[in-house]
């Protein structure tokens, strides 16, 4: 069956929406009048004079929804130019999907000056009916002086107004330059973001990738990312090697383009998810693709040059499409950072880039990551810090408020910790109620009240990851969480209960013998979760939970939390240790410091009925939204409307105009 293009709805032309995410990594839909493009995706480069694989086949057989060709090459060739103006670029290429065109900037870098004007080339792209055009920017190379690169940045920014005017209603790329200088990349990103571009390609990186200077590629993306409006897709110009996709996508890249599938094929090189191999070095194929089916390396080597090139190009396309699909699925599964780590072991330069990234993980990326994960997180010991999927919860723990002067650290084994030491904890709480209890994990200290929170409770890794931390690490972690304490006792899961109690007694004395119920311990755990995950201050949490009662599951876990008046307020989630609000619980938290979204008047009737809040219908956001965590909903006059789960950050809520912003759990009704 022939695939059909799906034009966007009226009014959506040029809009971008996020459908799923994991931190900055995102699945999206970019809306054009011709086709709604699913991202992240690759745009294969098509030379209109040399078509190794026909564009129509890329659409129908390989599923590429967009491609990129060079408008300057078409403009310079009289025959191609006349056909494109008469019939349009889609007919010229015989391609029904999204067509993006480059402007000739790269040709200028490779061959020297191009003889076309800034406005002329944009107008030409508009006139031949491209879906996404590109302005004529100034290429900055790693070999240029900083002064020369800065001039290129300023010249590119100065060309923006005229280019946008020439584009008219055609979507226009606003490339970001700046060479290898982070300050100039930031300057370029800020300057280009001030203009009404729709997409921002990060340009000038091909020379870096040719020399495998991947750390500098990461530095460039980091310098740009937080200065590019979140509702504009990021295109990594000229990046098309599969092993670079995971790390770029994890940092927010949405679009890629490359001619590597064809260029490598002409040189008898084959793309693989882990790197590049030469056909001449193979005795058998290490990967299976439909293009290679029925062939051996020897039989492919014996083929005529053109046939061999075409076969290898098809293989390269298949591998490229497969790796992008794997990245997209990893975003859905919450495992994109595991894929980043896996790919880092395939190339020393990529490993260096990954280590640099982990050492310089952006705080904004961690803040945009859901701190609660369904299922386990695979933990390695060979990277300097935690992946964002773990660091996001650690970020919340920095708000731990405790005036305790004594701490108990227990280490040596993974969860379920309540099953291992539940009785010991109850005894400690009864005899030494002023002591704070922490579990030592491979990634730092965890308050015992959060012992069932994933991913901390669901590490996957070798048993050696539970090896004892150094005294310095423990002291640092403890000081970071609760400040300096007078006394610290270290216990081990390997000890029996009596031995651990004797260790505490030797440090703290016999203690008191207060009565404490299981329900009181559970209340303390719920109280901490209310503070951490709902951003509620301790005093309010204590007030709401005073006299609360619980409904327990068959496994003796809290299933529902009821206020002293019997109203159902919260439901702890067994799958990830998080906390779900009820409408009544949200109502009682309304007016607190909990993140609150103010919807506009048009959205009020729908929000009251429990319909999702869409981007474009938000008037204000109070507090910082964290994707995956609850938030409250209200009208402009402060009227409580309901509650939901944020699917975006506060910055994203301010600029997106398409897609779901808040997944509403319940509204107040009519």
N, C-alpha and C positions, 0 to 999 in steps of 0.2 A: 504494500500500500504506500502511495506517495505521501511524504510528509508535507504538511501545509504550514505556512507561516501564520502566526497568530498576532495580528495587529493589536495595539493597545486600545483601551477604551478612550473615548473622547475626553480630552482634558488631562490625560496621563502622559502625554508625549514628553520625554525627557526626564521623567521621574524615576527614582530608584527606591526600592523598598527592601528591607531585610525580612527574610522568612524564617531563618534559623541562625543561631550564632553560638560561638564559644569564645568569649572575650572579644578581640578584634576580628577574629576569623568569622566570616559570615557567608551564608547563602543568601542570594538576593535575586531580584528581578529588575532588570533595567528595561523601561518601557519606551519603545519607539513605534512610530506609526506603521512600520512594516512588520515588526516581530517583537515579542516580549522575550528578552534575552535572559537566560538563566546563568547566574554567576556563582562561583568563579569559573571562568572559561578561557580557552585559548582561541585567538583569532589567527589561523594559519596565514602566512604571507603568500599572496598570489602575485607573481610577476605576469602581467597581462601578455607578455611576449613569450614566456616560457612556462607552460603549465605541466608540471610533472604529474600532478593528480588534478583532474578536472574539478572546478568548484562545485558543479552539480553533484558529483559523487561525494564530495566532502559533506554536503548537506544530507543527501539521501542515505549513503552507506555508513559514514563515520559519525554522523550526528553533530557536526560542528555547526553551531547556530549563527556564527558570524565569521567573517574573514576580513583581512586588511589588504589593500593594494595601494600602489603609489600613484597619487594623482599627478605628480610631476612627470613620471614616465608616460602616463597617458597624454598629458598636456603637450609633451615634447614630440610625440609621434603623431603626425598629421592624420593618418588613417584611424588610429585609436581615438584621437581627439574628436574627429568628425562623427564617428560612430557613437561615442559616449554622449556627445551633445545632442545628437539626433534621437537616440533610442534610450539613453540612460545607462548608468554603469552596471545595473543589475542584468540588463539584457546583454550588455557587452561581455560580461563574465558568465552569463547563464547561471545565475545564483539567486535563489529566492529569499535568502536570509538577510541578516544585517550586514551591510557593507560599510566598513570604516576606511578612510583613506589617509595616508600620510601626506606631508606637504612638500617633501624634498629636502628637509633638514638633514636627514642622514646622508643623502646623496651629496649634499654640500660638504659634510664631514669627510666622506670618502674621496670624492672627485674634485672638490673645489667649489667655487661659487656657482650658484644656480641663477639663471637669467629670468627669473619670474618675480613679480612684485608681491608684497605682503598681502595686499587686498585682492590682487588679481588671482592668486592661487586659491584663496578661500572662496571667492566668487565662482571660480571654475568648479570647485568641489560641490558647491551649492547647485550650480546649473546642471551638473550631470546626475543629480539626484542621490548623492550618497546619504546614508543614514547618520553617519558621524564623520565630521570633517576635522581637520587638524590645522591650526594656525602655523605659520612659518616662524618657528622659534630659532634661537641661535644656540648651536650645539657647543657645550662646554666639555673639553676633554681633560683627562687627568694630567696631560703634559703641559697644559696651559698655565701661565702664572695666575696667581690669585686675582691680580688686577684685571687680567684679560677675562677671567671667568666672571668677575663681578660686572664687567661691562656687558657680557653676554646676558647675564641675569636682568640687568636694568633695561637693555634693549628689548628683550623678550617681553618684559612687563609693559614697556612703552607701546608695543605693537598690539596689545590686547584690545583697546577700545575700537580701533579701526578694523581689526579682524572680526570682532563680534558684530559690528555693524554690517560688514560684508556678508557674514553668514546668514543674517536674517533669522528665519525660523529653523534653520538647520542646526542640529546639535553640534557643538564645537568643543574640541579638546583644548585645554589650556596646559601645555607642558610645563613641567618644573625642571629647571636646570640648576647649576651650582657646582658642577664638578665634584670633587671629593671633599669639599669644604662644608662642614655641617652648618656653619653660620650663614653661608650663602644659600644653601638648600632651604633653610628656614626662611631667609629673606625672600627667596623665590616663591615658596609656598604661600607665605603671607600675602605677598604682592599679587600673585595670580588669583588667590582666593577672594580678593576684594572685587573681582570682576565676575560677571554672570556666566562663567563656563559651566558646562554640565559634567564633564569628566576631567580628571587631572592625571595625565600620564607623567610618570617620573622618567625623564629622559637622560641621555648622556651616560648610560651605564653599560653599553655594549663593550667598550674597551676594557672595562673592569671584568666583565664576565669572560671575555676572551682570554684574560690572564688569570682567571680564577681568583680574583681579589674579592672574595665573597664577604669577608668581614666589612670591607668598605661599602659593599652593597647594603648590608644590614644597617650600617651607620647612616647611610643616606636615607633609607626608608624611615628610620627612627627620627631623623631630623625633620622629615616632612610630615609624618602621619598626623600628629595632633594639631597641625596648623591647616590641614585641608578639611573643609566642611564635611561632616560625617555623612551627609546625604548625597555626596558626589562620589561615584566609583573611582577607585585608584587603578591605573593601568601601568604595569611595569613594562615599559617600551623595550622590545627586543629580547625579552626573557622568555625562553621556551624550553629550557632543559628540564625534564621531569624531576630531577633530584632537587631542583630549587623551588618547586611549587610549594611543598609543605611549609617551609620557613617564611616564604613571602606571603602565603595565604594566612598564616598565623599572625602576621603583622598587619593584616588588613587589605592585602591586594585582592582585587576583584577581576581584573582583566590582564591577559598576557598576549603577546604576539611573537611569532618567530618564523623564520624561514629555515630553521635548523633541520626540520624533517627532510627537506629537499637538499640543502647544502651538505649536510652530513652524508646523505645517500650518494651524492656525486663523488664523495671521497671514500666510499666504501666503509662508512662508519655507521654504527647502529646505536640508537638511543635505547637505554635501559633505565628502569626506575632508580638504579644505583649508580649510574654513570654512563660512559660511552665505551663501546668495544669496537675493535676493528675486525671486519669480516675475515681478513687474512690471518688473524690469530686464532680463529675458531676451528675446532674439530667437530663440534656439535653445538647446536643452539641452546643457550642456557635459559631461554624463555620461549613460550609458545604463543604465536599470534596466527591469525588466519592467513596473513600474507606469507608466512613461512611454511604453512601446512604443505606437506608433501615434498619439501625441499631439504637439502643438507647444505652446510656451508660450501662444500665442494661443488655441488650442482649450481648454487647461486653464483659462485665465482666464475663458473664456465659460461654464464649467460652473456649475451651481447651487452655492451655498456648501457644502452638506453633501457633495455628490459631490466637489467640488474638495478639500475638507479631507481626505476619506478617501483620495483618490488621492495627495495629497502626503504623508500619513502613511505610506502603504505605501512610497512612494519613500524616505522618511526611515528606515524600518525596514530596507529593503534596503541602503542605504548604511551604516547602523550595523553590520549583520551582516557586510557585506563587509569593513569596516575591522577589525573584530575578528578575522576570519579571516586577514586580512593580518598582523596582529600575531602571531597564533599561529604562522603559517608562518615569520615572521621569527625567532621564538624557536627553532624547529626548525633554521632555516638559519644561526643565529648572526649575524643581521643586524638585530637589534632596535634597536641604537644607530644604525645607518645610517638606519633609519626615523624615529628621534627627530630626527636632524639634518635629514632631509628635511622633516618636518612643521614644524620650527622656522622654516622660511623662509616659511611661509604666513600668519604672524600676528606682528606686532611684539611683542605682549605675551608670546606663546609663545616667541619668540626670546629675549627678555630672561630668561625662566624657564630656558631651556635653557643660556644662557651662565652664569647663576648656578649651575646644577647642575654644569656642567663645571668651574667654578672651585672648587666645594665638593664634589667627588665623594667620597662616603663611602669611607673605607679599607675598611670591611667589605664594601662592594659589590665593590670591586676584588679583595679576598681571596676572594670567593665566585665569581669568574669564572675559567673555564678559561683559562690563559695560552697554550694551544696551539689553533690554529684550523686546520681543514681548508679550504684555499682562501685566497683573498686577502681583505684588509680595505681597504675604500675609505677613503682619507684626504683630509680637507679641510683647508684652511688658515684657516678662518674661525672656529674655536673655540679657546678659550684653552689647552686641555690635551687629552690623549689620551682616547679613549673607553676604557671599562674593558677591552674586548677586547684593547687594546694595552697599557694601563697595568698589566694583571695580570702580564705578563712583565717589564715594567720593575720591578715590585715585587720579583720574584725576583732581579733583577740587583743589588739593593741589598746582597745577601749576597756579592757578588764579593769574593773574598779574593786579594790579590796584594801581594807585597812589592817589586814592580818599581819602579825609580826612573826608568825611561825608557818613553815611550809613543810609539806611531806611530799617527796618525789618517789614514785614507784615505777620500776622499769624492768625490762627483760623479756617481754612477750607481747604478741599482738592481741587484739580483742577476740571474742567479746569480753570486755573487761568487767562488766557488771556480773557476769557469770563467774568470773575468776575470783573477784575480791568483794562482791556485794556485801557479804557478812562483815568483812574487815572494815569496810567503809562505814557501815552502820555503827560499829563499835567505836571507830575513831570519832565520828560525829557526836557520839554520846559522851565520850570521855575528854576529848580535846576539841570542843566546838569552835574555838578561835583559830584553828589551824586550817590552812588551805591545802587541798589535795590535788596533785598534778600527776599526770601520766607522762612518762618519758617516751617519745616516739622518735623515729629516725629523722623527723623533720621539726623537732622542737617539742616544747611542753604543751600539753593540752589539759585544761581544767577538767577534773573528773566529771563535772556536771554536763560536759559535752561529750561524754564517752561513746555515745552512739551516733555521733555526727560523721557522715561521710564527706570527704574521702579519708579523714583521719582514722576512722574506724575500719577502713577497708583497704589498707595497703596491700599491694601485691608485689612480691619481690623475694629475693633469696633470704633465707633465715639470717644471714649475716647482716642484713640491714638493721637488725635489732641489737647490734653490738653496742656496748656501753659508750655513751658520749663522754667526752673529756670533761674534767671539772670546770674548765674555763667556759665551755659551751653551755653547761648547765647553769652556771652563775649568770652568764649573759642572758640566757632565755628567761630565767626567773626574774632578774632585775628588770628586763624589758616588760614583763607582764605585770608585776606587782610592786616593783621598786625594791629597795633594800629591806631585808628581813633580818631579825635577830637570830633565829635558829632554823636550821634546815636538817631534816632527817631523810636519808635515802634508804628506800626499801627495795626488795626484789620480789617479782612474781615467783621466783624459784623457792623462796622461803615459805614455810607454813605460816598460818595466821599467828600462832603463838610467838614464833620467832620475831615476826614483824612488830607485834605489840611490845615485846620486850625491848626492841630497838627504840621504839618511840618512848617508852617509859624511861629508858636510860637518858634520853635527851630532854624530855619535857616534864618528867615526873609522872606520878600516878594519874594525874588528871582528876576530873570530877566524874560523877556517875549520873548524868542527867537522863531523863526519859526522852527518847526521840523516836517518833514513829516512822514507818516506811513512807507514809504520806507526806511527812514534813521534808524528808529527803527529796522526794519527787517534786515537791513544791519549789525547793531551791533550784532543782534542775530546770524546771519550766521557767522560773524567774530569770535565770541566766539566758535562756534561749529568747525570751521576750526582749531582753536588753540587747543581745547581740544581733539578732536577725530582724528585729522590728525597729531598732534604733530608739528604744524607749528608755528614759532614765530610770535608775534603780528605785527611786521613791515611788514613782507611779506604778512600776511593776509590782512592788510589794503591796501597794494599796489595792490594786485590781485583784491580786491573788490571795489577799487575806481571807482566811476561812474557806478557801476553795476545796472542792472534793474531786475525786477522780473516778473514771470508769476504766477498768483494767482489761487487757486482752487475756487470752488463755495462757500466754507466756509471761504474764505478770508485768507487761509494759503498759505505760499510760496510754490509753486510747483517746479519751476525751477529758477535757478540763472544764469543770463547772464552777461558776462563781458561788459565793456564799448564799446568794438568793436562788441558786439552782439553774441559772442561765448558762447555756453552753457557750464557752468563749474560744477555746483553742482545741486543736487536735494534733498532737505530735505525729509526725510521719515516720513510719518504721523503715521506709525504703532509703531515706537519706538523713534522718535525724532532724529534719527541719520542723517548722511549726506552721500549721494552716490556721488561718483566721476563720471565725464564723462572722456573720453579719453583726451579731450582738457584740462580739469581741472587738470588731473594727469600730463599732459605734462608740464603745467606751474608750478607745484609744484616740478618737477624733479630737483634734485640738492639741495633741502632744507633738513631740518633735519627730514623730514617724513621718517618713516621706509621703507627701500628699500632692496629688495631681489635681489642678483646677481645670475643669473642662469648660468650653465655651457654651453659650446658651443653646446653640443648635444641637449639642450633644446631650443635654440634660435628659430629655425624655427617653433616649436610648440607654443612657447609663443607668437610670433608675430601674429599667427593665432587665439590667444585667448584660446588656450588649457590650462588646469590646469597645474600648476607646481607640479611635483611629488617629494616626498622625494627621496634623492639620486642624484638629479640634481641641487642642490643648491651649489654654490661656496662660497658665503659669505652672511652675513646679516648685514646691516648697521642700527643701532638703535635697539630698542626693539619691536619685534612683539607682538601684543596683539590679541588673538583669537577673531574674530568677527569684528575687525577694519580694515580699508583699508591700503594698502601698495603699493609701486611702484615696478616696475620690470625693471631691466637693465642687459645689457651684461657686461662682464668683463672689456671692454674698456669704460664703462660708457654710452653706447648707450641706450636711452630710448626704452623700449619694450612694456610697457603696465602697467596695474594696476589690482589689485584684492583685495580679502579679505583674511586675514591670518586665517588659521585653526590651527595654532600651535604657540608656543612661539619660541623665538630665540634659546633657549637651545634645544628644540625638533627638530628644523630645522637642527641643527648641528649633531644630532645623528640618527634620523630615516632614514630608507632606504626603506620604503614601505608606500604607501598611499598618499593621496593628502595633500600637504603642503599649497598651495595657490590656492584658487578658483578664477580663472582669470575672470575678468569682461569684459575686452576688450584688444586687442592687436593692435599694430600699423599696422598690415597687412604685405603683402609681401614687 
